[in-house]
Amino acid sequence: MEGPSPVKLTLIAGAIAALLIGASLWLWTPDLMREPLEAAYLRSKADLIEVDGVQLHLRDDGPRTAPAVIMLHGLGASLHTWEAWAQALAPQFRVIRFDLPGSGLSPPDPALDYTDERSLHLILALMDHLGLQRATQVGNSMGGRLAWLFAAQHPARVDKLVLVSPDGFASPGFAYDTLADVPALLGFMRYVLPRAMLRANLAPAYADPNKLTDAVVDRYYDLMRAPGARDALLQRMRQTLLHDPVPRLRTITAPTLLLWGAGDAMIPPANANDYLEAIPGSKLVRLEGLGHLPQEETPQASLPPLLAFLTATPLTVP
């Protein structure tokens, strides 16, 4: 039997190439322009400030004379993750939230430095910029890791410490004393990021799937497509270098509250025991029926233990 002619082979190859190009164009997910993102998610141009050569998106609410609370978001998130808690706390506290470089509306770090050390330096520089000698540090997931690292490194600058499903102990892909093992395939998210795929990645963070609304997915999806955000996310993952946290956790002197969703599918709730053993005097509140983002999923249920902890004893007024 005679095989396909060279002409037919050329036509077939051309058709396959056209299909691949068409699929790539259909799935291609370009960055969004800053103007529509700022129109949707920036409250005021005054919320864009420069700290240590880096532009940060900041929200600073509540009385300037009240005790300060700094909230640190997790990987791939933004300051908006704290919105409900911030509104509830602002009458009594000065609530400060900011997007880490390359997250939310904060542009990428010009130095392309996304190490924990750089983030800790920026937290300290931001406090100095705002004239804060001390503040309570509140962090979720990666932000929790930054919060406890900061408390260990700068004890004189921390009133209290609140860790919401914090990161820091070794997990698959994140071993101690070695750079994170980021799959090469993940790099394609820089060019292809279907909304459905992002939703599927967000879903495990919620114990109740009904709480992952279209509006929440839209916010994550839009801000993930801010100029340079995906590159920064990948670089932050590749520059993550974990060390055994126990020696540093043991040095923490700030009163510490752990909040952990019992249905957390991202970081095991059992990890809370490791923190309880390592941080002297720390307390744990398990949040039944909640997942990795209790501040977003059901703020009315997750806020009371936080508020009780913050108001149990007077905090320092800056």
PEQUIJO-V484016 format. One record per helix or strand of 2 or more residues. SS is the DSSP state (H for helix, E for strand). FROM is the first residue (numbers start at 1). TO is the last residue. If there is no record, write none. Layout:
BEGIN
{{SS;FROM;TO} {SS;FROM;TO}}
END
This chain:
BEGIN
{{H;6;27} {H;34;41} {H;45;47} {E;48;51} {E;54;61} {E;68;72} {H;79;89} {E;94;98} {H;116;130} {E;135;140} {H;142;153} {H;155;157} {E;158;164} {H;184;190} {H;195;203} {H;209;211} {H;214;224} {H;229;238} {E;241;242} {H;246;249} {E;255;261} {H;271;278} {E;283;287} {H;294;297} {H;299;311}}
END
